[in-house]
Every structure is written in structure tokens, then in C-alpha cells.
Amino acid sequence: MKKNVGSIDRAIRVVVGLLLIWWSINLEDLLSAVSIIAGIILLVTGIIGRSLAYKFLKIKGTLSNKCEDCGEDDCVCEKCENCKNKVCVCENKQTVESPQQ
């Protein structure tokens, strides 16, 4: 999975994650467990720069408009359902890449 969390978002995730973990250390109930888990998730996603929630919701947290696969601006890259090849359509250009094995 490619990075989909921007640098400002990453910094906020790390800070909030650390604060949640620190705050929940002194609690002794269910809220403590939930806070620690949420803090760990925020901390890890902030450090690695990838978020599964962003991927499933198709949110792009980075500022770049370039395609992460082919490097072109305003590109649409999809996998063909029949042949499983990757099809990128960029500025009236079309390239077909064979699936990586």
C-alpha cells in the first residue's frame, strides 16, 4: 500500500496518538483500553504514513495530484476485470501494464 497520509496529518496523528496513550495510562476502565488502542492506531499510521481507512474511503491525504503509479497529472488507473492488467488513462494517453507477479 502506498503512502496516503500527508505530512501535517502524520504529525497530528503522532501527537494525538501519544497524548491518548499518555492520558489513558492512569485510567482503569474500558475507556482506557479504547483510548490506548486508538492512540496506538494513530501513532502507527502517523509513523508509517498509511491509513487503511483513507484507502477504503478513497481519501487522498497527500497534496500531490500526480498518479502514484505512472507519475502523470490527473490520471485514472484501474485494473481490468477480465485480464487483470493495469490500465492508466492520462491526458489522452493510454498505457496498459501487465500485472506484477
Secondary structure, DSSP 8 states (H G I E B T S, - for coil): ----S-HHHHHHHHHHHHHHHHHHTT--SHHHHHHHHHHHHHHHHHHHT--HHHHHTT---SS--B-TTT--BSEEEEE-TTT--EEEEETTEEEEE----
